[in-house]
Amino acid sequence: MKPRTLRRASELVAAGLVPPERRGEIERVVRRFAVAVTPHVAGLIEGASDPIGRQFLPDAAELRTAPEERADPIGDDRFAPLKGIVHRYPDRVLLKPLLVCPVYCRFCFRRETVGKGGALTARELAAAFGYIRRRPAIWEVIVSGGDPFLLSPRRLKTIVRELAAMPHVQVIRFHTRVPVVEPRRVTTALVAALAADKAVYVAIHANHPRELTVAARSACARLAKAGIPLLGQTVLLKGVNDDAATLEALFRALVAMRVKPYYLHHADLARGTGHFRTTLAEGRALIRALRGRVSGLCQPTYVLDLPGGHGKVPVGPCYARTHDTETWEIEDPAGVCHRYP
């Protein structure tokens, strides 16, 4: 029998991913938040507390909500003029053609909505395209969700064709976890569906070097060989990648795969995710530890998505400070300060 994606507590227990005595707590989490573990990911999990298991196996800690946590932590709803569209920045718009993912990360900032709906209807998608078409200030469309790479190649091709036909849209960017968690879906047909005369980028979400399996590397290679620039997105997660050696190994591996680390996200204030969040001070220290230790190609921008929909801001360390109008102090990678006029 072909392996199936695991979605129920009983399936996770039967697969040996969680012990039987935890079945009750897992069932409570499943009732509140979507769960999915692909066979590919299940094969990487060495236990509930290992870096892969921690990302994808449900935990009772998800049922605890801290006062500062929110159902909509980055304020998507505030900037959603119609279904499938989030328009926070003047020149960029988010298009969400579906709210389904191959796996459900336990720290997801959209965990209240993903897994609870399907794809946009033909009418809803046409309305979303119409919204973008009528706004010439939109220069870039970010296709997210859910995970757009779960759409058939035919539907992906339709999205690319519609967006590429709009003169003002110059960049189409797809955000996906598929190449890492279900690499078999990155077929020749899927890659061909992304072809366009406009710039098409693919941003790949990976948090730990063990996710970059032979199959994942092959999936990314198929995209890169088609001339598609690849970006890497990573979430800083306690117990997963909150040490300099792990981040260094991840970013080096991504760059070697022709994936440019783009953002290191500070974990959002999504409900039930407090056990994943580091402090900002810890994140800044990690970024500082990488400076001078790895190539600039390996260094993403450390960002925080402000609650309430106020946008992403860089929150990494600063290496320049001034005490007067004529002299600066510049800190080098070794931590030594130098005066600069």
Secondary structure by P-SEA (a helix, b strand, c coil): ccccccccaaaaaaaccccccaaaaaaaaaacbbbbbcaaaaaacccccccccccccccccccccccccccccccccccccccccccccccbbbbbcccccccccccccccccccccccccaaaaaaaaaaaaacccccbbbbbccccccccaaaaaaaaaaaaacccccbbbbbbcccccccccccaaaaaaaccccbbbbbbbbcccccccaaaaaaaaaaaaacbbbbbbbcccccccccaaaaaaaaaaaaaaccccccccccccccccccccccaaaaaaaaaaaccccccccccccccccccccccccccccccccccccbbbbbccccbbbbcc
